[in-house]
Amino acid sequence: MDEIAKIVVEDFEKKPDGSWVSLKNSDIVTKSQAAFRVPPGMTFRKGGRLWGLNIVEALDGVRY
């Protein structure tokens, strides 16, 4: 499975419940150089996956 190589934590806001919401268009790049654009307002919750990627785990790892 692919892993996230680049994610811009400043493009997201962490909510009190531990979820993250995108604040603007943000590109997520994987180690295999695949890129995914996330639109503003998209919510990511713990345990969820998008395109097989754990966005919350990646954001928590960068910020905390």
N, CA, C and O atoms as a GROMACS GRO file, in nm:
protein
  256
    1MET      N    1   0.083  -0.118   0.000
    1MET     CA    2   0.000   0.000   0.000
    1MET      C    3   0.088   0.125   0.000
    1MET      O    4   0.196   0.127   0.059
    2ASP      N    5   0.040   0.227  -0.066
    2ASP     CA    6   0.116   0.351  -0.078
    2ASP      C    7   0.112   0.430   0.053
    2ASP      O    8   0.024   0.409   0.137
    3GLU      N    9   0.208   0.520   0.069
    3GLU     CA   10   0.216   0.605   0.188
    3GLU      C   11   0.223   0.750   0.145
    3GLU      O   12   0.264   0.782   0.034
    4ILE      N   13   0.182   0.838   0.236
    4ILE     CA   14   0.185   0.981   0.208
    4ILE      C   15   0.329   1.033   0.220
    4ILE      O   16   0.396   1.010   0.320
    5ALA      N   17   0.373   1.104   0.117
    5ALA     CA   18   0.506   1.163   0.117
    5ALA      C   19   0.499   1.313   0.147
    5ALA      O   20   0.591   1.369   0.206
    6LYS      N   21   0.387   1.378   0.106
    6LYS     CA   22   0.376   1.522   0.128
    6LYS      C   23   0.230   1.558   0.157
    6LYS      O   24   0.139   1.524   0.082
    7ILE      N   25   0.213   1.628   0.269
    7ILE     CA   26   0.082   1.681   0.305
    7ILE      C   27   0.109   1.813   0.379
    7ILE      O   28   0.198   1.820   0.464
    8VAL      N   29   0.034   1.916   0.346
    8VAL     CA   30   0.056   2.049   0.406
    8VAL      C   31  -0.042   2.067   0.521
    8VAL      O   32  -0.160   2.094   0.499
    9VAL      N   33   0.007   2.052   0.643
    9VAL     CA   34  -0.079   2.055   0.761
    9VAL      C   35  -0.151   2.189   0.776
    9VAL      O   36  -0.261   2.193   0.831
   10GLU      N   37  -0.092   2.295   0.729
   10GLU     CA   38  -0.154   2.428   0.739
   10GLU      C   39  -0.281   2.441   0.655
   10GLU      O   40  -0.360   2.533   0.674
   11ASP      N   41  -0.301   2.349   0.561
   11ASP     CA   42  -0.420   2.349   0.478
   11ASP      C   43  -0.540   2.283   0.548
   11ASP      O   44  -0.649   2.276   0.491
   12PHE      N   45  -0.519   2.236   0.671
   12PHE     CA   46  -0.622   2.163   0.745
   12PHE      C   47  -0.638   2.220   0.885
   12PHE      O   48  -0.547   2.284   0.938
   13GLU      N   49  -0.754   2.198   0.944
   13GLU     CA   50  -0.780   2.240   1.082
   13GLU      C   51  -0.824   2.118   1.162
   13GLU      O   52  -0.911   2.042   1.119
   14LYS      N   53  -0.764   2.100   1.280
   14LYS     CA   54  -0.802   1.988   1.365
   14LYS      C   55  -0.919   2.030   1.452
   14LYS      O   56  -0.917   2.136   1.514
   15LYS      N   57  -1.022   1.945   1.456
   15LYS     CA   58  -1.142   1.970   1.534
   15LYS      C   59  -1.129   1.904   1.672
   15LYS      O   60  -1.047   1.814   1.689
   16PRO      N   61  -1.210   1.947   1.770
   16PRO     CA   62  -1.202   1.891   1.905
   16PRO      C   63  -1.225   1.739   1.912
   16PRO      O   64  -1.175   1.673   2.003
   17ASP      N   65  -1.300   1.684   1.817
   17ASP     CA   66  -1.326   1.539   1.817
   17ASP      C   67  -1.212   1.458   1.755
   17ASP      O   68  -1.220   1.336   1.745
   18GLY      N   69  -1.104   1.527   1.714
   18GLY     CA   70  -0.988   1.458   1.655
   18GLY      C   71  -0.992   1.449   1.504
   18GLY      O   72  -0.895   1.405   1.442
   19SER      N   73  -1.101   1.491   1.444
   19SER     CA   74  -1.109   1.490   1.297
   19SER      C   75  -1.036   1.612   1.241
   19SER      O   76  -1.005   1.706   1.314
   20TRP      N   77  -1.010   1.608   1.112
   20TRP     CA   78  -0.944   1.719   1.042
   20TRP      C   79  -1.033   1.762   0.926
   20TRP      O   80  -1.096   1.679   0.861
   21VAL      N   81  -1.038   1.893   0.899
   21VAL     CA   82  -1.116   1.948   0.789
   21VAL      C   83  -1.024   2.030   0.700
   21VAL      O   84  -0.944   2.110   0.748
   22SER      N   85  -1.035   2.008   0.569
   22SER     CA   86  -0.952   2.086   0.477
   22SER      C   87  -1.008   2.228   0.467
   22SER      O   88  -1.129   2.248   0.458
   23LEU      N   89  -0.918   2.326   0.470
   23LEU     CA   90  -0.956   2.466   0.466
   23LEU      C   91  -0.956   2.523   0.325
   23LEU      O   92  -1.024   2.622   0.296
   24LYS      N   93  -0.880   2.460   0.236
   24LYS     CA   94  -0.870   2.504   0.097
   24LYS      C   95  -0.826   2.385   0.012
   24LYS      O   96  -0.799   2.278   0.066
   25ASN      N   97  -0.819   2.404  -0.118
   25ASN     CA   98  -0.768   2.296  -0.203
   25ASN      C   99  -0.629   2.258  -0.154
   25ASN      O  100  -0.544   2.345  -0.132
   26SER      N  101  -0.606   2.130  -0.138
   26SER     CA  102  -0.476   2.084  -0.090
   26SER      C  103  -0.437   1.957  -0.164
   26SER      O  104  -0.518   1.866  -0.181
   27ASP      N  105  -0.313   1.952  -0.208
   27ASP     CA  106  -0.263   1.834  -0.280
   27ASP      C  107  -0.189   1.742  -0.184
   27ASP      O  108  -0.102   1.786  -0.109
   28ILE      N  109  -0.224   1.615  -0.188
   28ILE     CA  110  -0.157   1.512  -0.110
   28ILE      C  111  -0.079   1.426  -0.209
   28ILE      O  112  -0.136   1.376  -0.306
   29VAL      N  113   0.050   1.410  -0.185
   29VAL     CA  114   0.137   1.334  -0.275
   29VAL      C  115   0.186   1.209  -0.204
   29VAL      O  116   0.227   1.215  -0.088
   30THR      N  117   0.181   1.097  -0.274
   30THR     CA  118   0.226   0.971  -0.216
   30THR      C  119   0.371   0.943  -0.254
   30THR      O  120   0.428   1.010  -0.340
   31LYS      N  121   0.429   0.844  -0.190
   31LYS     CA  122   0.568   0.806  -0.220
   31LYS      C  123   0.585   0.757  -0.362
   31LYS      O  124   0.695   0.765  -0.418
   32SER      N  125   0.477   0.706  -0.423
   32SER     CA  126   0.485   0.663  -0.563
   32SER      C  127   0.454   0.778  -0.659
   32SER      O  128   0.436   0.756  -0.779
   33GLN      N  129   0.447   0.902  -0.606
   33GLN     CA  130   0.427   1.026  -0.682
   33GLN      C  131   0.284   1.044  -0.734
   33GLN      O  132   0.261   1.128  -0.821
   34ALA      N  133   0.188   0.966  -0.683
   34ALA     CA  134   0.048   0.992  -0.717
   34ALA      C  135   0.004   1.115  -0.638
   34ALA      O  136   0.044   1.133  -0.523
   35ALA      N  137  -0.076   1.200  -0.700
   35ALA     CA  138  -0.123   1.322  -0.633
   35ALA      C  139  -0.275   1.324  -0.631
   35ALA      O  140  -0.340   1.288  -0.729
   36PHE      N  141  -0.330   1.365  -0.518
   36PHE     CA  142  -0.474   1.375  -0.501
   36PHE      C  143  -0.507   1.514  -0.451
   36PHE      O  144  -0.442   1.563  -0.359
   37ARG      N  145  -0.606   1.578  -0.509
   37ARG     CA  146  -0.648   1.711  -0.465
   37ARG      C  147  -0.770   1.696  -0.376
   37ARG      O  148  -0.870   1.634  -0.414
   38VAL      N  149  -0.761   1.754  -0.256
   38VAL     CA  150  -0.869   1.752  -0.159
   38VAL      C  151  -0.937   1.890  -0.163
   38VAL      O  152  -0.868   1.991  -0.149
   39PRO      N  153  -1.070   1.895  -0.181
   39PRO     CA  154  -1.139   2.023  -0.184
   39PRO      C  155  -1.164   2.079  -0.044
   39PRO      O  156  -1.158   2.005   0.054
   40PRO      N  157  -1.190   2.208  -0.033
   40PRO     CA  158  -1.220   2.266   0.097
   40PRO      C  159  -1.345   2.204   0.158
   40PRO      O  160  -1.440   2.170   0.087
   41GLY      N  161  -1.344   2.190   0.291
   41GLY     CA  162  -1.460   2.137   0.362
   41GLY      C  163  -1.464   1.986   0.377
   41GLY      O  164  -1.554   1.934   0.441
   42MET      N  165  -1.369   1.916   0.320
   42MET     CA  166  -1.366   1.770   0.331
   42MET      C  167  -1.319   1.731   0.471
   42MET      O  168  -1.217   1.782   0.519
   43THR      N  169  -1.392   1.641   0.536
   43THR     CA  170  -1.362   1.600   0.673
   43THR      C  171  -1.300   1.461   0.673
   43THR      O  172  -1.343   1.371   0.601
   44PHE      N  173  -1.198   1.445   0.757
   44PHE     CA  174  -1.129   1.316   0.772
   44PHE      C  175  -1.137   1.276   0.919
   44PHE      O  176  -1.103   1.354   1.008
   45ARG      N  177  -1.184   1.152   0.943
   45ARG     CA  178  -1.200   1.103   1.080
   45ARG      C  179  -1.103   0.988   1.107
   45ARG      O  180  -1.062   0.917   1.015
   46LYS      N  181  -1.068   0.971   1.235
   46LYS     CA  182  -0.978   0.862   1.274
   46LYS      C  183  -1.031   0.728   1.225
   46LYS      O  184  -1.150   0.700   1.234
   47GLY      N  185  -0.940   0.648   1.172
   47GLY     CA  186  -0.976   0.516   1.122
   47GLY      C  187  -1.024   0.514   0.979
   47GLY      O  188  -1.031   0.408   0.917
   48GLY      N  189  -1.058   0.631   0.925
   48GLY     CA  190  -1.104   0.640   0.787
   48GLY      C  191  -0.988   0.642   0.690
   48GLY      O  192  -0.876   0.678   0.725
   49ARG      N  193  -1.016   0.602   0.568
   49ARG     CA  194  -0.914   0.603   0.463
   49ARG      C  195  -0.972   0.665   0.337
   49ARG      O  196  -1.091   0.650   0.307
   50LEU      N  197  -0.887   0.734   0.265
   50LEU     CA  198  -0.923   0.792   0.137
   50LEU      C  199  -0.815   0.749   0.038
   50LEU      O  200  -0.697   0.776   0.060
   51TRP      N  201  -0.855   0.685  -0.068
   51TRP     CA  202  -0.761   0.629  -0.166
   51TRP      C  203  -0.662   0.534  -0.098
   51TRP      O  204  -0.547   0.520  -0.142
   52GLY      N  205  -0.707   0.469   0.009
   52GLY     CA  206  -0.621   0.376   0.083
   52GLY      C  207  -0.525   0.444   0.179
   52GLY      O  208  -0.441   0.378   0.240
   53LEU      N  209  -0.535   0.576   0.193
   53LEU     CA  210  -0.443   0.652   0.277
   53LEU      C  211  -0.512   0.697   0.405
   53LEU      O  212  -0.628   0.738   0.403
   54ASN      N  213  -0.441   0.689   0.517
   54ASN     CA  214  -0.492   0.736   0.644
   54ASN      C  215  -0.450   0.882   0.662
   54ASN      O  216  -0.340   0.911   0.709
   55ILE      N  217  -0.538   0.972   0.624
   55ILE     CA  218  -0.508   1.116   0.625
   55ILE      C  219  -0.489   1.167   0.768
   55ILE      O  220  -0.397   1.244   0.795
   56VAL      N  221  -0.576   1.124   0.860
   56VAL     CA  222  -0.568   1.170   1.000
   56VAL      C  223  -0.435   1.129   1.062
   56VAL      O  224  -0.370   1.209   1.130
   57GLU      N  225  -0.394   1.007   1.040
   57GLU     CA  226  -0.267   0.959   1.094
   57GLU      C  227  -0.150   1.043   1.041
   57GLU      O  228  -0.058   1.079   1.116
   58ALA      N  229  -0.155   1.074   0.913
   58ALA     CA  230  -0.048   1.156   0.853
   58ALA      C  231  -0.047   1.297   0.912
   58ALA      O  232   0.059   1.349   0.947
   59LEU      N  233  -0.164   1.359   0.924
   59LEU     CA  234  -0.172   1.494   0.980
   59LEU      C  235  -0.130   1.496   1.126
   59LEU      O  236  -0.056   1.584   1.168
   60ASP      N  237  -0.177   1.401   1.204
   60ASP     CA  238  -0.137   1.393   1.346
   60ASP      C  239   0.013   1.373   1.358
   60ASP      O  240   0.075   1.427   1.449
   61GLY      N  241   0.071   1.296   1.270
   61GLY     CA  242   0.214   1.270   1.273
   61GLY      C  243   0.298   1.394   1.242
   61GLY      O  244   0.408   1.409   1.294
   62VAL      N  245   0.247   1.480   1.157
   62VAL     CA  246   0.318   1.602   1.120
   62VAL      C  247   0.307   1.705   1.230
   62VAL      O  248   0.405   1.773   1.263
   63ARG      N  249   0.192   1.716   1.288
   63ARG     CA  250   0.164   1.827   1.380
   63ARG      C  251   0.193   1.792   1.525
   63ARG      O  252   0.232   1.879   1.603
   64TYR      N  253   0.173   1.668   1.563
   64TYR     CA  254   0.181   1.634   1.706
   64TYR      C  255   0.286   1.531   1.733
   64TYR      O  256   0.305   1.491   1.848
   0.00000   0.00000   0.00000
